[in-house]
Amino acid sequence: MSAARLVAISGVGRKGPACFLVEAEGRRVLFDLGEGPDAGLLPDVGAVGRVDAVVLSHGHPDHVGGLHLLSLLGAPPVHATPGVLERLEHAVDGRPLPSRGEVDLLGLRLRTGRSGHAPGGVWLHLDVGDGFLYLGDACVESMLYAFDPPPPAATVVLDASYGAYDAPLLDCMAALAPWLRAPAVLLPVPAGGRGPEIALHLLASGLAAPALDAANRQAVERLLGPDRPHVRDEAVAGLERLRAEARVAEAAGPPAGVILAAKPNATAGLAAVLAERARGASGPAIVFTGHVGRGTPAERLVSESRAVFCRWNVHPRLSDNAALVRATGARRVVPAFGDARHLEAWRRSFAPAAVLLDRVVAL
């Protein structure tokens, strides 16, 4: 029987769609199948061949947006937490995963734990080779989403989206503070991520509750309902208060206070309507807090100085990843979703573990 190995189809060396193949014990398991984060960017799966299962880390487009390519892979079943399966835009043969626990996956032991990044988001650990851990997107700083420490693994695929960046979330909060006190400010945000978290931060800072669009209001309801297993216990009271106090964000009327609306690059939804309307006006202020995609309204507005970028941490910092490498005892680290120009910083921070950008890694 051939040795277990990891094949990076996409997601290594740059910010690109997630797609990793593990071959072990005669099984072929694909971890994530995304699109983006820039529109139209897809993994090349034409030569991958048939896979036995697809396992999803969470439901963001750069991890699930390529599911329309499943027919090229033999239409395998898709394993994910129930909340992620419910929100998929493509019909799949869905198989539920626990938020924290273990399952038998094709005769392989698969363990899961909450990743701290998004509702339904999990890290994934396979007992193959010397232990394989796929973090997908993760965050250990979130005040809303819970993170479970993963078990030991010799090979770890880290979320290295931030490269060598190491500023804490507290610094992000300080930089964002003046904008949150503006007479009117629009924050285009993902409802299934930092949108509700920034809303909670407003309340915790003693500021008035924001206006939430329908997508973010629904996200708050889900976080108090079916997505509750992914919420930190100490955040529940704030979510309940947010549900009671948040204003309704609408397209009509003059903007006032903090407005949180999807989608994050103002490509669609209420954020797109309000951002386009504000483009030629003096207000509201517009602040983007996540990845600014190429060719998007976000990129255009920032380049025109009509909007600003102010990061809100939703991925691990360099020091967070170094701590994860030490805690898992990793001997091989594959930094995913980050630019290869940070390779030397990764090597210094993760030593003595080997840092690999190879397409094929032995497990």
C-alpha positions in Angstrom: 0.0 0.0 0.0 1.3 3.4 -0.9 2.4 5.9 1.8 -0.1 8.6 2.9 0.4 11.9 1.3 -1.0 15.4 1.0 -1.5 17.1 -2.4 -2.1 20.9 -2.4 -4.4 21.4 -5.3 -4.9 25.1 -4.4 -4.2 27.3 -1.4 -0.4 27.3 -1.0 1.9 30.2 -1.9 -0.9 32.8 -2.3 -4.3 33.8 -1.1 -6.4 31.5 -3.2 -9.3 29.0 -3.0 -8.9 26.1 -0.5 -8.5 22.6 -2.0 -6.3 19.9 -0.4 -6.3 16.2 -1.2 -5.2 13.5 1.3 -4.5 10.0 0.0 -4.2 7.3 2.7 -5.0 3.6 3.1 -6.5 3.5 -0.4 -8.8 6.5 0.3 -8.9 9.9 -1.3 -10.3 12.7 0.8 -10.6 16.3 -0.4 -10.5 19.0 2.2 -12.5 22.1 1.0 -13.4 23.1 -2.6 -13.5 26.8 -2.8 -13.7 29.8 -5.1 -11.9 33.1 -4.6 -11.5 35.1 -2.6 -11.1 37.1 -5.8 -14.1 36.4 -8.1 -13.8 33.5 -10.5 -10.6 32.0 -9.0 -11.1 28.2 -8.9 -8.9 25.3 -8.1 -7.8 23.2 -11.1 -9.4 19.8 -10.3 -9.6 18.5 -13.9 -6.8 16.0 -13.4 -7.6 15.1 -9.7 -9.8 12.2 -10.7 -12.4 10.5 -8.5 -12.3 11.2 -4.8 -14.1 9.3 -2.1 -15.3 12.2 0.1 -15.2 16.0 0.4 -14.8 17.4 3.9 -15.6 21.1 4.5 -14.0 23.2 7.2 -16.7 26.0 7.0 -19.1 27.6 4.7 -17.3 30.7 3.3 -17.1 30.9 -0.5 -13.3 30.5 -0.7 -13.8 27.1 0.9 -17.1 25.9 -0.6 -17.7 28.0 -3.7 -16.3 25.4 -6.0 -18.8 22.7 -5.2 -20.3 23.0 -8.6 -17.1 21.1 -9.7 -18.1 17.9 -7.8 -19.2 16.1 -11.0 -15.5 16.2 -12.1 -14.6 14.3 -8.9 -17.1 11.5 -9.2 -19.9 13.3 -7.3 -18.6 12.3 -3.8 -20.5 12.8 -0.6 -19.9 16.1 1.2 -19.2 16.0 5.0 -19.7 19.2 7.1 -21.4 20.4 10.2 -25.2 20.7 9.9 -25.2 24.5 9.8 -22.7 24.5 6.9 -24.7 21.9 5.0 -27.9 23.8 5.4 -26.5 27.0 3.9 -24.7 25.4 0.8 -25.9 26.9 -2.5 -25.3 23.7 -4.4 -27.2 20.4 -3.9 -24.9 17.8 -2.5 -25.1 14.4 -0.8 -24.5 15.8 2.6 -23.2 13.9 5.6 -23.2 15.7 9.0 -20.1 16.2 11.1 -20.0 17.0 14.9 -18.8 20.4 15.9 -16.6 18.6 18.5 -16.2 14.9 18.3 -15.1 12.1 16.0 -16.5 10.0 13.2 -15.5 7.1 11.0 -14.7 8.5 7.6 -14.3 5.7 5.1 -12.6 3.6 7.8 -10.4 6.6 8.8 -10.7 8.3 12.2 -11.7 11.9 11.7 -11.8 14.3 14.7 -13.3 17.8 14.7 -13.2 20.9 16.9 -14.5 24.4 16.7 -12.2 26.7 14.7 -13.2 30.1 16.1 -13.7 31.6 12.7 -17.3 31.2 11.7 -20.5 29.5 12.7 -20.2 25.8 11.7 -16.5 26.1 11.3 -14.2 23.2 12.4 -10.7 22.1 12.2 -10.2 18.5 10.9 -7.8 15.9 12.2 -7.2 12.6 10.4 -5.4 9.7 12.0 -3.3 9.0 9.0 0.5 8.9 8.6 1.9 10.5 11.8 -1.3 12.5 12.3 -2.7 15.2 9.9 -4.4 18.4 11.0 -6.2 20.8 8.6 -7.2 24.0 10.3 -9.0 25.6 7.3 -9.6 29.2 8.5 -9.2 29.6 12.2 -9.0 32.3 14.9 -8.0 32.1 18.5 -8.9 35.7 19.4 -12.6 35.8 18.6 -14.8 37.2 21.3 -17.8 35.4 19.7 -16.7 32.1 18.1 -15.3 29.3 20.3 -11.9 27.7 19.5 -11.0 24.2 20.7 -7.3 23.3 21.0 -6.6 20.6 18.4 -4.8 17.3 19.2 -1.2 16.5 18.3 -0.3 16.1 14.6 3.0 15.7 12.8 1.7 17.5 9.7 -0.4 20.7 10.1 -2.0 22.8 7.3 -2.1 26.2 9.0 -4.3 29.2 8.2 -1.5 31.6 7.2 -3.7 34.2 5.6 -2.1 37.0 7.5 1.5 36.1 6.6 3.9 37.8 9.1 1.2 40.1 10.5 1.1 40.0 14.3 -1.0 42.9 15.7 -3.6 41.7 18.2 -7.4 42.2 17.9 -7.2 44.9 20.6 -5.1 47.0 18.2 -7.8 46.5 15.5 -10.4 47.7 18.0 -8.4 50.8 18.8 -7.9 51.7 15.1 -11.6 51.2 14.4 -12.9 53.2 17.4 -12.9 56.7 15.7 -14.9 55.4 12.8 -17.5 53.8 15.1 -18.1 57.2 16.7 -18.8 58.9 13.3 -22.3 60.3 12.7 -22.8 57.6 10.1 -20.5 54.8 9.0 -21.2 51.8 6.7 -19.3 48.6 7.5 -19.8 46.0 4.7 -19.3 42.7 6.6 -20.0 38.9 6.2 -23.0 37.9 8.2 -21.5 34.5 8.8 -18.4 35.9 10.4 -17.2 39.2 11.8 -20.5 41.1 11.3 -22.2 39.9 14.5 -18.8 40.1 16.3 -18.2 43.7 15.5 -21.8 44.4 16.6 -21.1 42.8 20.0 -17.9 44.9 20.3 -20.1 48.0 19.9 -22.2 47.0 22.9 -19.2 46.0 24.9 -17.7 49.4 24.3 -20.7 51.2 25.6 -21.8 52.5 22.2 -25.3 52.3 20.8 -26.4 49.2 19.1 -25.8 49.3 15.4 -28.3 48.9 12.5 -28.2 45.4 11.1 -29.4 44.3 7.7 -31.6 41.2 7.3 -28.6 38.9 6.7 -26.9 40.0 9.9 -30.1 39.9 11.9 -30.7 36.3 10.7 -27.1 35.4 11.7 -27.7 36.7 15.2 -30.9 34.6 15.4 -29.0 31.5 14.3 -26.2 32.1 16.7 -28.8 32.0 19.5 -30.4 28.9 17.9 -28.9 26.2 15.7 -25.4 27.8 15.6 -25.2 28.1 19.4 -22.7 25.3 19.7 -20.1 27.5 18.0 -20.7 30.5 20.3 -18.5 31.3 23.4 -20.7 31.1 26.5 -19.8 34.6 27.6 -21.1 36.0 24.3 -24.7 34.8 24.7 -25.9 37.6 26.8 -24.5 40.2 24.3 -26.2 38.4 21.4 -29.6 38.5 23.3 -29.2 42.2 23.9 -28.2 42.7 20.3 -31.3 40.9 19.1 -33.4 43.2 21.3 -31.7 46.6 20.6 -30.3 46.5 17.1 -31.9 48.9 14.7 -33.1 47.7 11.3 -30.8 48.7 8.4 -32.7 49.7 5.3 -32.0 51.2 1.9 -34.5 54.1 2.5 -33.8 57.1 4.6 -30.6 58.9 5.6 -27.8 56.7 7.1 -27.2 57.2 10.8 -24.9 55.6 13.3 -23.1 52.3 12.6 -24.6 50.2 9.8 -23.5 46.6 9.4 -24.6 45.1 6.1 -23.6 42.2 3.8 -21.8 41.5 1.6 -18.2 42.2 2.7 -16.8 43.6 -0.5 -20.1 45.5 -1.3 -20.6 43.2 -4.3 -24.2 42.5 -3.4 -26.9 42.9 -0.7 -27.7 46.0 1.2 -24.0 46.9 1.4 -23.8 47.2 -2.4 -26.8 49.5 -2.5 -25.6 51.8 0.3 -22.0 51.9 -0.9 -22.9 52.8 -4.5 -25.3 55.5 -3.2 -22.6 56.9 -0.9 -19.9 56.9 -3.7 -20.7 60.4 -4.8 -21.8 61.8 -1.5 -19.9 63.1 1.6 -21.4 60.5 3.9 -21.6 58.0 5.4 -18.0 56.9 6.0 -17.2 53.5 4.6 -14.9 51.1 6.3 -13.9 47.6 5.0 -12.5 45.3 7.6 -11.6 42.1 5.6 -9.9 41.0 2.4 -10.4 43.6 -0.3 -11.1 41.5 -3.4 -9.7 42.5 -6.8 -12.2 44.1 -9.2 -14.8 44.6 -6.4 -16.6 47.8 -5.3 -14.4 47.6 -2.2 -11.2 47.9 -4.2 -12.6 50.8 -6.2 -13.8 52.7 -3.3 -10.6 52.3 -1.3 -8.5 53.3 -4.4 -10.7 56.4 -4.8 -10.1 57.3 -1.1 -13.9 57.1 -0.6 -13.5 54.2 1.8 -10.8 53.0 4.1 -9.5 49.5 5.1 -9.2 48.8 8.8 -8.5 45.1 9.6 -10.6 43.1 12.1 -8.7 39.9 12.9 -10.5 36.8 11.9 -7.4 34.7 11.1 -4.4 33.7 13.3 -1.5 36.1 13.7 2.0 34.9 13.2 2.5 34.3 17.0 -0.9 32.4 17.2 0.3 30.1 14.5 3.7 29.6 16.2 1.8 28.6 19.4 -0.3 26.2 17.5 2.7 24.6 15.9 4.3 24.1 19.4 1.0 22.8 20.9 0.4 20.2 18.2 4.1 19.1 18.1 4.1 19.6 14.4 7.2 18.5 12.5 5.9 19.6 9.1 3.9 22.8 8.5 2.1 23.8 5.3 1.2 27.5 5.5 -2.0 27.9 3.6 -3.7 31.0 2.0 -0.6 33.2 2.6 1.9 34.8 0.3 5.1 32.9 -0.2 7.1 36.1 0.4 6.6 35.4 4.1 8.4 32.0 3.9 11.5 33.1 6.0 9.3 34.6 8.7 7.4 31.4 8.9 10.6 29.3 9.1 11.9 31.4 11.9 8.6 31.3 13.9 7.8 27.7 13.4 11.3 26.2 13.8 12.3 23.4 14.4 9.3 22.3 12.3 9.9 22.2 8.6 7.9 24.7 6.6 6.8 23.3 3.2 5.3 25.0 0.2 5.6 21.8 -1.9 2.6 20.6 -3.9 3.1 17.0 -2.5 4.0 16.3 1.1 4.5 12.9 2.6 2.5 12.2 5.7 
